[in-house]
Amino acid sequence: MRKALILALAVLMLAALAALPVSAGTATKGGYTPPDLPERKPILKPTMEFKLPEVSPEATSKYAVIIGISDYYGTSSDLRYCDDDAWDVYYALTQKYGFPSGNIYMLLNSQATYANIMSAIDWLIAAENSGSVVVFYYSGHGSRKSGDPDGDGEYTDESIVPYELSRIYDGALAAKFAQFQSQQVWIAFDSCYSGGMNDSGITGPYKIDTMACRESELAGESSSVQNGFFTYLMVDRGMRQGYADSNSDGVVTVEEAFTYCSNNMGYYSSSQHPVINDQYPGSMPLN
């Protein structure tokens, strides 16, 4: 009896330890977007062909563009785990939420040029409809610039940074994302300064926007988790491993995953605070 009790207690202790987030260790990323990140001219010619998928039943009308850039043009601006982030999102969507692999475009490293990213977004707009589920996920450098560089009336604009170190500003993304007809859209940025990606169009009715940090903050990653902290908590542990399933119904909603991420971010960084703009009625299950 005593041995059985000791064994049972040991099993419970191991289960409790497994549920805790892994220690952050030292943040290594190239770690963060440097303040002097160079800005180069965009590559304007696409190098990929984006084909519309065959008409599919409504149940599989799910489309995603996933971008992960670890290796930038030149080595001094490289990150480490953004392509790993992208793969985690891909496996979450295909294995947990029923996204057909043929309805997902992955842009990794040198594929993620300005032209390819914009063409992929155009493909997403052309493919989706009001009954679709739409996901746009970006992991890579984020940047900001004063002086209203995209002409949207904001003095300071945030941007994502394509492979060639050009910029796609929030105003340009807002103009694209405002065209979505879908009533179930999840847009996510695991990048520095991403809390500023809140222009109307990026945000809006039927959209959930999740950002890795506040507008003035940096987003980190670590070799101990081999991810960006945000993607590790929200997607890898929250969605794929199911730790975010707070009501134990077997389905992790976007809101549950974000809450798990936000609640546990302090284990990794005291200076990174995830941000959500949720204009979706109810909870978004993705499946």
C-alpha positions in Angstrom: 0.0 0.0 0.0 2.8 2.4 1.0 4.7 1.7 -2.3 1.6 2.3 -4.3 0.9 5.6 -2.5 4.5 6.8 -3.1 4.2 5.8 -6.8 1.0 7.7 -7.2 2.4 10.8 -5.5 5.5 10.6 -7.9 3.2 10.4 -10.9 1.2 13.5 -9.7 4.4 15.4 -9.2 5.7 14.6 -12.6 2.4 15.7 -14.2 2.5 19.0 -12.3 6.1 19.7 -13.4 5.2 18.9 -17.0 2.4 21.4 -16.9 4.8 24.2 -16.0 6.4 26.3 -18.8 10.0 25.5 -19.6 12.5 28.0 -18.1 13.3 30.8 -20.5 17.1 30.7 -20.2 18.9 33.4 -22.0 17.0 35.3 -24.7 19.0 34.7 -27.9 17.6 35.9 -31.2 19.9 37.9 -32.8 17.3 38.3 -29.9 15.5 41.4 -30.9 15.1 43.9 -33.7 18.1 46.3 -33.5 17.3 50.0 -33.5 19.6 50.5 -36.5 18.1 47.7 -38.6 18.9 48.7 -42.2 16.1 49.5 -44.7 16.6 48.4 -48.3 14.5 48.7 -51.4 11.7 46.1 -51.8 12.0 43.2 -54.3 9.0 43.9 -56.5 8.9 40.8 -58.7 7.4 37.7 -57.2 9.4 34.5 -57.3 6.5 32.2 -56.4 3.3 31.4 -58.1 0.1 31.6 -56.0 -2.6 29.4 -57.3 -6.2 29.5 -56.2 -7.2 26.1 -54.6 -9.9 24.0 -56.1 -13.4 24.7 -54.8 -13.8 22.9 -51.6 -16.7 22.1 -49.3 -17.6 24.8 -46.8 -16.2 22.7 -44.0 -12.7 22.9 -45.4 -12.9 26.5 -46.6 -9.9 27.4 -44.5 -7.0 29.4 -45.8 -3.8 30.6 -44.3 -0.6 32.5 -45.0 2.3 31.8 -42.6 5.5 33.7 -42.7 8.7 32.9 -40.7 12.0 34.8 -41.4 15.1 33.8 -39.4 17.6 34.2 -42.2 17.6 37.8 -43.5 19.6 39.2 -46.4 23.1 39.4 -44.9 24.0 37.8 -41.6 24.1 40.7 -39.2 20.3 41.0 -39.0 19.5 37.3 -38.7 17.1 35.9 -36.1 17.1 32.3 -34.9 13.7 30.7 -34.5 11.1 32.5 -36.6 11.0 29.7 -39.2 10.4 27.3 -36.3 7.5 29.5 -35.2 6.1 29.2 -38.7 6.2 25.4 -38.6 4.5 25.3 -35.2 1.7 27.3 -36.6 1.5 25.1 -39.7 1.2 21.9 -37.6 -1.3 23.5 -35.3 -3.6 24.5 -38.2 -3.3 21.2 -40.1 -3.3 18.8 -37.2 -5.6 20.5 -34.7 -7.9 22.7 -36.7 -8.4 20.8 -40.0 -6.8 23.3 -42.4 -6.0 21.5 -45.7 -2.3 21.7 -46.4 -3.1 22.8 -50.0 -4.8 25.9 -48.6 -1.8 27.1 -46.8 1.1 29.1 -48.2 4.3 29.1 -46.2 6.9 31.8 -46.9 10.2 30.9 -45.1 13.3 33.0 -45.1 14.4 34.0 -48.6 10.9 33.2 -50.0 9.4 36.0 -47.8 10.3 38.9 -50.0 8.1 42.0 -50.3 6.6 40.9 -53.6 5.9 37.3 -52.4 4.3 38.5 -49.1 2.0 40.9 -50.9 1.2 38.3 -53.6 0.4 35.8 -50.9 -2.0 38.3 -49.2 -3.7 38.9 -52.6 -4.1 35.1 -53.0 -5.7 35.0 -49.5 -8.1 37.7 -50.5 -9.0 36.0 -53.7 -9.5 32.6 -52.1 -11.6 33.4 -49.1 -15.3 34.3 -48.8 -17.7 35.1 -46.0 -17.9 31.5 -44.9 -14.1 30.9 -44.7 -11.7 30.8 -41.8 -8.7 33.0 -42.5 -5.3 33.0 -40.8 -2.4 35.4 -41.4 0.7 34.7 -39.1 4.0 36.5 -39.2 7.1 35.9 -37.2 10.2 38.0 -38.0 11.6 41.4 -37.4 9.3 44.3 -36.6 10.2 47.9 -37.1 8.9 51.4 -36.6 9.5 54.7 -38.2 8.4 58.3 -37.5 7.1 60.8 -40.1 4.1 58.9 -41.4 6.0 56.8 -44.0 2.9 55.1 -45.3 0.7 58.2 -45.5 -2.0 56.8 -43.3 -2.1 59.8 -40.9 -0.1 58.2 -38.1 3.1 60.0 -37.2 4.7 56.7 -36.1 4.1 53.6 -38.2 5.0 50.0 -37.4 6.0 47.5 -40.1 6.9 43.9 -40.7 10.3 43.3 -42.4 10.6 41.1 -45.5 13.6 39.0 -46.2 15.4 41.8 -48.2 15.0 44.2 -45.2 12.4 46.4 -46.9 9.3 47.3 -45.0 5.5 46.6 -45.2 3.9 49.2 -43.0 0.7 48.8 -41.0 -1.2 51.1 -43.4 -0.5 48.9 -46.4 -1.5 45.8 -44.4 -4.7 47.5 -43.2 -5.7 48.3 -46.8 -5.2 44.7 -47.8 -6.8 43.1 -44.7 -9.9 45.4 -44.9 -10.8 43.4 -48.1 -11.4 40.2 -46.2 -15.0 39.0 -46.5 -14.5 36.2 -43.9 -16.4 36.4 -40.6 -13.6 34.4 -38.9 -10.2 36.0 -39.2 -7.1 35.5 -37.0 -4.2 37.8 -37.6 -1.0 37.4 -35.5 2.4 39.1 -35.3 5.3 37.7 -33.4 7.6 40.7 -33.9 9.0 43.7 -32.1 6.7 46.7 -31.7 3.8 44.6 -33.0 1.3 46.1 -30.5 1.2 49.0 -32.9 -0.3 46.8 -35.7 -3.8 48.0 -34.7 -4.9 50.1 -37.7 -8.5 49.8 -38.7 -8.5 47.1 -41.4 -6.0 45.0 -39.6 -8.4 45.1 -36.8 -12.2 45.1 -37.3 -15.4 43.2 -37.0 -15.0 39.4 -37.0 -11.2 39.7 -36.6 -9.0 38.7 -33.7 -5.6 40.3 -33.7 -2.9 38.9 -31.4 0.4 40.7 -31.1 3.6 39.5 -29.2 4.2 42.8 -27.3 3.1 46.3 -26.8 3.8 49.1 -29.3 6.9 50.3 -27.5 8.3 46.8 -26.6 10.6 44.2 -28.0 9.5 40.5 -28.6 12.1 37.9 -27.5 13.0 34.3 -28.3 15.2 31.7 -26.6 17.3 28.7 -27.4 15.7 26.9 -24.4 12.3 26.8 -26.1 13.6 27.2 -29.7 10.7 29.6 -30.5 9.7 33.1 -30.0 8.2 33.3 -26.5 4.8 34.4 -27.9 4.5 31.6 -30.5 5.9 29.0 -28.0 3.2 29.9 -25.4 0.3 30.6 -27.7 0.7 28.1 -30.4 3.1 25.3 -29.3 2.0 24.8 -25.7 -1.4 26.6 -25.9 -2.8 25.1 -29.1 -0.7 22.1 -30.1 -0.1 20.7 -26.6 -3.5 21.8 -25.4 -2.5 23.6 -22.2 -4.7 26.5 -23.1 -7.9 24.4 -23.0 -9.2 26.1 -19.9 -12.7 24.6 -20.0 -11.5 21.1 -21.0 -13.8 20.8 -23.9 -11.1 19.5 -26.3 -11.0 22.7 -28.4 -8.5 25.5 -27.8 -10.0 28.8 -29.1 -7.8 31.7 -30.1 -8.9 33.6 -27.0 -8.0 30.6 -24.7 -4.6 30.4 -26.4 -3.9 34.1 -26.0 -5.0 34.1 -22.4 -2.6 31.2 -21.6 0.2 33.0 -23.4 -0.5 36.3 -21.6 -0.7 34.6 -18.2 2.6 32.8 -18.6 4.7 35.4 -20.4 6.1 36.5 -17.1 8.1 33.3 -16.8 10.1 34.4 -19.9 10.1 38.2 -20.0 9.0 40.8 -17.6 9.2 43.5 -20.3 7.1 41.7 -23.0 3.3 42.0 -22.7 1.1 40.4 -25.4 -1.7 42.4 -26.9 -5.1 41.3 -28.3 -7.8 43.2 -30.2 -10.8 40.9 -30.2 -13.8 41.9 -32.4 -15.1 38.4 -32.9 -18.5 37.7 -31.4 -18.1 34.8 -28.9 -15.0 32.6 -29.0 -13.1 31.7 -32.2 -12.4 28.0 -32.4 -10.7 27.9 -35.9 -12.2 24.4 -36.4 
